[in-house]
Amino acid sequence: MPQTHSEPEQPKKKKPSSVRHTRAIQRDRSKRPNTAPPDEVVEGRLDELVSPAVYAQVDVYHAMGLRERLLTLPIMVAFVLSLIWRQFGSVREAVRVLNEEGLLWTDPIEVSHQALSLRLRTFPAELFEHIWRDISPKLLERWGHRQRPLAPVLQWAQAHFTAVLILDGSTLDALLHKVGLLRESEGTVLAGRMAALLDLLSRLPREIWYEEDEQAHDQRFWERALATLTAGTLLIFDLGFLNYPIFDQLTEQGVSLLTRIKKNTAYHVDQVLQGSATIHDQIIRLGSSKASSCTHPMRLVEVQYHGMWYRYLTNVLDPQVLPATHVMALYWQRWRVEDAFNVIKRLLGLAYFWVGSINGIMVQVWATWLLYAVLVDLTDAVAEELHRPFSALSMEMVFRGLYHFTQAHQRGQADDPVAYLAAKAKRLEILKQRRTNSPNDLLNLTNLSGP
């Protein structure tokens, strides 16, 4: 058996202590740019996408027995989305703007900070989930109509699978402010755990799940994931989701899986498909006994890359259907879900929570993912304008570039954010600098057309 090495997808940073972690979040927020003035073109784009879904939920709002009041559904959605999108430093600051200027489709209204904070703790989070679910198919349809190149491995995957999805979980950060029952608790209180089922090709989330228990293991999300997966899908996930009975269930559902294998995994080889100096490809049986093994055979692919061996598991047994080099290139794309979590938590602020109630956290989770999807749509539109793959662009710099568009628009020098960001892509560092010896090198494999 070849010598193997741990998977260096990205360098793993040592997790800080709760105290350092909290201070790091506070420093991160202190370094954010000042809140940009509102721009009618940028806000109009957000209004166009979101407001129809908001007003479509009004009947649901009434069916839940929620009476009309000052802070109605449209006002609350406008407030929460503006709080995230414009990166206000606090709820209090956003309330001042709501009082003086209005936000998005909402005219100025007189409301207190206390009333707004209380409403955030009690406003039904599922209404934000419904809005996200209403918008998601429309954004996926918009993605499908755009003409922009895909990386070679993604182009190949699009032709061979009905969908390519990545499943992963992430623990939410510490609550900086404790309210209600949490006020008496000692030590750090984390805000729970979420999991995402991300569409690799479009970068849009297909499903989002939340668990109040921050100690929840990734395995807890399997049941919900299985209910959404359909035959013909390729599902990519990491070691936290390893589960032999689930592997069998995926196989029986016609879902292809791709993951890593632990160093101490017990298995025996049924058939050697390839045994070259750089690729070992075998059909194996997982487990050391009938009680702890997979019913269906699996395929173990070991690839040497830059002098190191990497080991992967898949239930696609035919190398003509999924060549060994494609196995490696596709698995490295699993990092795209980590990119999504980074945007969600650091750029869009889900590392900082306004309220300590679980309902308030869930409101923020759904609203942040909704805005993430809007940002993906905007970045993809810029990629189309540049005729470049999505992966060549930085979502963070697209987001930060909107500030410069706002200034240019107010000077009468720009009227289309997509055209402006594309024209300024190099100056605003929207186009990434390509790294050498990176996982993206795998996208340039010469034999992606077939084995």
N, C-alpha and C positions, 0 to 999 in steps of 0.2 A: 504494500500500500504506500502511495506517495506521502512524502512529508507535507503536512498542511499547516496553514497559518490562519490566524484569526482574520476576519473580514475587515479590511480597512476602508469601509465605505467613506467615512469622514472621521477625522480625529475626534475621539471622545474626550470631552472636557470633564474634569472632575467636578462633581456637584458641590456647590458651596453649602456651608451650613445655613440654617434658617436665618440667622442674623445677617450674614453676608449676602444671602439671597435677597432679603427684603431691602437692604441698602442698595444692592445692584439695581433693583427695580426702580427705586426712588431716583438713583442717579440717571438711569435710562430716561425717565420721564423729564428730568430737569434739563436734559440735553435736547429735547425735542424743540423744533422751531416754533416760533410764535404762531398762534392760530391765524391762518390766512383769512383775509376778508372774503365774504361770500362772492361767488361769481355766478351770474345767471346762466351761463352756458354749461358750466360743470354741474351745477345743481339741477339744471334742466335735464341733463342726461340721466341723473339719478332719479329725478321725478318721473321721467318717461318710463323707466324700467320698473320702479317700485310702486308708485302711487296707484296704478290700476289694481295691483295685487292687494294693496292696503284696503281700498274701498270695496274690493270683493269680499273682504272678511267682516264687513260691518254687520251682515246678517248673522254670522257666527257669533260675533260680539254680543248681539242682542239675545241670541238663543242661549247664551251662557248666563243670562239673567243680569247682565251688567247694564245698569241704567246710564242714561246720558248724564254727563257731568262736564265740568270745565276741561279736564284732562281726558279727552276722548281718545279712541283708537288712532285716528289720523295724527292727532297732536303728539301722542306718546311715541308713535313710530318715528315721526319727524324729529322729535327730541333725541331719542336714543341713537338713531342713525347719524344725526349731526354731531352728537357727543363723541362718537367714534371717528367719523369721517374727517371732521375738522380738528380732531385731537385737542379738544378743550382740556385744560388742566384739571378741571373739577366739575362736579355737578353744579356747584354754586355759580361758576363762571358761565356755564351754558344756560342756566336759568336767567342770568342777567341779559344775555343776548336774546333769549326767547321773549323776555319782557320788553326789550327795546326795539328789536329788529324783526322778530319772527324767525322761523327756521324752516327751510325747504318750502313746502306748500302751506305752511301755517303762518298766519298773520300774527303780529305782536299780541300777546295776551298777558295779563297781570296774574302771576302765580308765585307763591313763595317757594323758597328752597326746601322747607320742611314738607310742604304738600307734595312736591315733586319726588323727594326722597322716599316718602311713604308710599307713593304710587308705584315706584320702581320695585318695592318689596312685595307688592300684592298684585300687580298687573299680570294677567295670565300669560306666561311665557309661551304657551302653545300657539298663541296668535302669531307670534314672530316665526315660529316653526311653520305654520300654515303659509305665511307670506313667502318664506324661503322655498317651500315646496311648490308654490305656484309659479315662482320666477325661474326655478332651476331648469325645467324642460324648455322654456323659451330661450334661455341662454345657451343651452346645448344645441338647440336648433340654429341659433345665430352662428355658433362655432362651425356647424356643419356646412353652412353656406359660404363661409369665407375661403379665400384662395390664398394659402400661404404654405411654404414647404414644410414637411415633417422631416425629422431626423430619420436616416435610413432604417434603423431598427424599429422605429415607431411606424413607419410606412409599411414595413413588412408585417408587423403585428396587426395593423389595421386590416390587412388583406387576409389574415389567417384566423382571426378571432372576432367574435361579435362584439366584444368589449375587452379592454385590458384594465383591470381595477387593482388598486393597492389598498390593503387593509392594515391599519396601524392604530395604536392608542397613545395617549399623551396625558401625563398628569398636569393638572392646572396648578398655577403657582399659589403662593401663600396669600391669604387675605391680609391686607395691610390694616384694615379697620374691622373690628369685631362689633357686631350689634346684636341686640336681642339675646337669645339664649347663649350665643357664642361669646358674649362679653365676659362671662365668668370662667371660660375655659382657659387653661394654662398652656403656654407654649404656642408653637406655630399651628395655625389651622389652615389646611390646604383647601382648595376650592373644588375638589372632586377630580374626576377623570373623564376624558372624552375619547371617542374613537371615530375615525373617519374612513369611509370607503371612497377613495379618490379615483376618478377617471384619469388614467395616465395620459391619454391622447389630448383631451381638452383641458386638463388640470382642474376641472370642476368637481366639487363633491357630489357624489350620488346619494350618500347617506351620512348622517351625523348622529351619534348616540352619546348620551351623557349619563354618568353614574355619580351620585352624591358621594359615595365612598371613595376617597382618594387612594385607598389600598386595593381597589378592585383590580383583579388580574385581567390581562387581555383576553383570557379564555372566556370571561363572562360575556364578551360581545359576540361569540361565535353563533349562538342561536339566532340572534337578530340578523347577522350577516347571511347565514344560510337561507333565511326566508326571502332574501332579496336577490340571490344569485340565480342566474339562468344558464341553461346549457349553451355551450359555445364560448363562455367567458373564460379568460385567463385571469386567475387571482394570484397576486404576488404578496407575500407577507414574510415577516421575520420570525426569529426563533421563539418569541413570546407566544406565538399562536400554534406551536407544534402540538399536534393532537392526533394520534393514529386513528381513532374512530371517526374523527372529522374528515381525515384524509379519505377514508373509505366512503363516507357520505358524499363528499365532493365528487369522487369518481363516479358514484352511482347516479348523481345528478347531472353528469356530463360536463362538470366544471373542471377545467384544467388548473392545476396549482403549480406554483413555483416558489421554493423557499430554500433555506440553508439546512445543513445537517449538523448536529452536534458532534463534537469530537469523540465522545464516548458512546455514540449510538451503536446498538447491537444490530447486526444484519448478516445475512449470508447471500452470496452471489449466485444467481440463477443462470445468467448469461453475460458474456463479455461482448459488447457491440463494437467497441473500438479500444485499442490500447497502444497509442502512439507515444512519442516522447513528451508531448504537450497536452494530450487529451486522453482521459480514461472515461469510458462510457459503459455503464453496466446496468443490467436489470437485476434488482435485488428484492429480498424479502425483509421488511423491517421487523425488528423484535427478536427476542431470545426464546419466546415460548408462544404457544397458541393463544394464551390468555392476554399477552401483551404485544401482539403483533398486528400488522395490517393484513386484512383479508386479501386485498388486491396488491399485486406487485407494484413496485415503484422503480424509478430510474435514478441512478446516482451518476451525476456528471461532475468530473474533476478536471479543471482546466488550469494549466500553468500560464501565468501572466506576469511579466516583468520579474521572473525568477521565483514566484510564489505560486502555491497551489490553492485553488478555491473550490469548494465542494457544495453542490446544489442537489436538491431533490425535486422531482417532478413526477406527475402521474401520466405525462405524455410519453409513452413508451417508444414510439416510432421516431428515430432520428431524422427520417425524411419529413416528418410533420414539424418537429421542433429540433433543429440541429444543435449540437453541443455549444457552438460558439454563440448562437442566439440565446441559449439559456443564460449564459454569463452576461451578455449585453443587456438582456431584458431585466435580469435581477438587479443590476446596478441602477436601473431606473427607479427602484424602490425608494431611493432617496428623495424623489419628488414629493412624497407625502411629508417628509421631514421639512422640506422647503415650505410646504403649505403651513405646517404648524409654526414655523418660524415667522412667517408673514402674519399669521393670525395672532400670535402671542406677543411678538416684539414690535412689529410695524403697526398693527391695528389695535394693540393695547390690551389683549386678553391676558397679559401678565399683571394687570392692575384691575382691581374690582371696586366698583363704586359703593356697593352695599354688601352686607354680610349674610343676607338671606339667600337660601337656595334658589328661590324663585327669581330674585334679582340677578343671581349668577347665570341662571338659565336664559333670562332675557338677554343678557350681554353675550352669552355664547351664540345664541341663534342670530342675533343682530350682527355680530362680528362675522360669522360665516356668510351671512347674506351679503355683506359689503365685500368680503373676500371674493365672492363669485362675481360681483360687479367689477372689481378690480381686475380679475382674470379676463373678463370680457373686454375691458378697455385695453389691457396689455395685448390681447390677441388682435384687436383692431389695429393697434400700432404695428404689430408684427406683420399683418397683412399689408399695411401701407408701405412698410420697408421691404416686403417680400423676403422676410427672414423667418426662421423657425422661432417658435415661442421661446425655446430654451436659450436663444441668443440674447434675450432681453431680460433686464432686471425689473421685476415687479415693484420693488422698493423705489427705484429711481423713476419709474413711471408715476407712482403715487406722489413722490416728492416733486416731480416735474410739473404737477398741476399748479403748484404755487407760482411757478414762473409763467405758466400760461395765463393765470389770473392777472398777473401784473402786466403782461403783454396785451391782454384783451382790454384792460382798463385804459391802456395807452392808445388803443385803436390799432394795434399791430398784429393782432391774431383774432380769429373768430371760430376756429375749429381745433379743439384740443388734440384730436388724433393727428391731424396734419402738422400741427405745431410740434408735438412731441416727436414725430417721425423726423421732421426737418432738423430738430435740435438733438437727435438721439446720441450723437457722439459727444457733443458739448455737455449735455446733461448726464452723461455716463449711463444712458439707458441701455446701450449696447455693451454687453459684458466683454471683458478682456479674456481671451481664451487661455486657459491654463494648460501647460504641458504635463504629460504623465498623469492625467486626471482620469476619473471614470468615464468622462465624455469621450476619451480616445476610443472606447469600445464602440461608439456609434459609427466609427469609420472603418469597421471591419470590411474587408474586401469581398467576403463571400456571403453577404447578407441576402443575395438573390436565391441562394439554395445551398445544399450540402455539397 
